[in-house]
């Protein structure tokens, strides 16, 4: 069986635009030809340090041109990328490395250090120095793993606190990017302003932009200053961001109404777009945002251009090739959203479960509750579970509760989300103290949390209560 490789597909599809800029990162501008040559050199270096095809390589780097080169080099040599967020604290990082059973960690030495690490001497990088650490992997995955031609494993934690890894093959990535482009229509004339986390959004969008020969302009902090500088420097045509970014643009005096005049497509992703943000953006800039509904297991099954105020909050109809159904709808027509279509994930890694076993007769349960109106347009009404969405980043209450409850003064706690007009939801916590324990200082509690978990997961409000409400079976009530 002949396997495909997404990097070789990018190489073939961009052969006619080798001199065109692929990446603009501050003062660095990298053509497609130079990008792919850099990828090849880094792949050779990784192989020289013992990285082999099918090995799982955790990759930790800030968003930059070298992030893209590092990912592509791992994929180029047939190894499997396990992206890890730079925001993970030490214990969290080690848990990901162990649970995903990685063979090696490649890391940006500017933001992470390992005494046992080896510096990669390579000329293909532009601003970063990478280190590498080998690990003893258990290698207990079934033979099916190799047959799938794996490319990415995205680690995530389930709403029940059970961790897993979503495996995507090279073939799945090709199908997924092709499906997404039915709505995005990316060409080599597009210039894309990039503000999202590459760790979470490399698949689908960045790989699609590269396949189509577009130019990716990486924006750094602060926002919106970096965005406006990039938009002025380049005639940018595509902007893919969270509702938070669009709210800032709509309200900031730094962003004049004409600053987006060249943008043909402004997509909102990662969290629900509020009517207030959509209205404010449309009123100021004169066009509607496009809302994209993405799921790591599925890709981008919905890309909705909107119908003005009449359809705010609507995801419209699914992209070509996707089917949607509402399971067990209630009297209001709302039920659990299930989807099937091209580019669906190949397996869960931890514990192992292939796609056929994970799906329900071919349907993926999104965990979202929604309804369809008389025109067949889909509206999402909320999560089936209790995941908190803070500025487009998911916060799983069970993970946060485990950290807070490890404080010596805490007996038990409940983490929950509170709606916020800018951030989507804020994680907050109710705390029951141990008998006789003195109430800890809030600032001390925050420091305790910051040392043990990613910044976005730390509760924004701490409330001390005498007890937590429980169900008849003794479980803590949620929601």
Secondary structure as UniProt FT lines:
FT   HELIX           6..13
FT   HELIX           15..17
FT   TURN            18..19
FT   STRAND          21..25
FT   TURN            26..27
FT   STRAND          28..31
FT   HELIX           32..48
FT   TURN            49..50
FT   TURN            53..54
FT   STRAND          56..60
FT   HELIX           65..76
FT   TURN            77..78
FT   STRAND          80..84
FT   TURN            86..87
FT   HELIX           90..99
FT   TURN            100..101
FT   STRAND          104..108
FT   TURN            109..111
FT   TURN            115..116
FT   STRAND          118..119
FT   STRAND          130..134
FT   HELIX           144..147
FT   TURN            148..149
FT   STRAND          150..157
FT   TURN            159..160
FT   STRAND          163..169
FT   HELIX           170..184
FT   TURN            188..189
FT   STRAND          191..194
FT   HELIX           198..201
FT   HELIX           202..206
FT   HELIX           207..211
FT   TURN            212..213
FT   STRAND          215..218
FT   TURN            223..224
FT   HELIX           225..233
FT   TURN            234..235
FT   STRAND          238..242
FT   HELIX           243..251
FT   TURN            253..254
FT   HELIX           257..260
FT   TURN            261..262
FT   STRAND          265..269
FT   HELIX           275..285
FT   STRAND          290..295
FT   TURN            296..298
FT   STRAND          299..304
FT   HELIX           308..311
FT   TURN            312..313
FT   STRAND          314..316
FT   TURN            320..321
FT   STRAND          323..327
FT   TURN            331..332
FT   STRAND          335..340
FT   TURN            342..343
FT   STRAND          347..348
FT   TURN            349..352
FT   STRAND          353..354
FT   HELIX           355..358
FT   TURN            361..362
FT   STRAND          363..372
FT   TURN            374..375
FT   STRAND          378..383
FT   STRAND          388..390
FT   TURN            391..392
FT   STRAND          393..395
FT   HELIX           397..405
FT   TURN            408..409
FT   STRAND          410..420
FT   TURN            421..423
FT   STRAND          424..433
FT   TURN            435..436
FT   HELIX           442..450
FT   TURN            451..452
FT   HELIX           455..457
FT   STRAND          461..464
FT   TURN            472..473
//
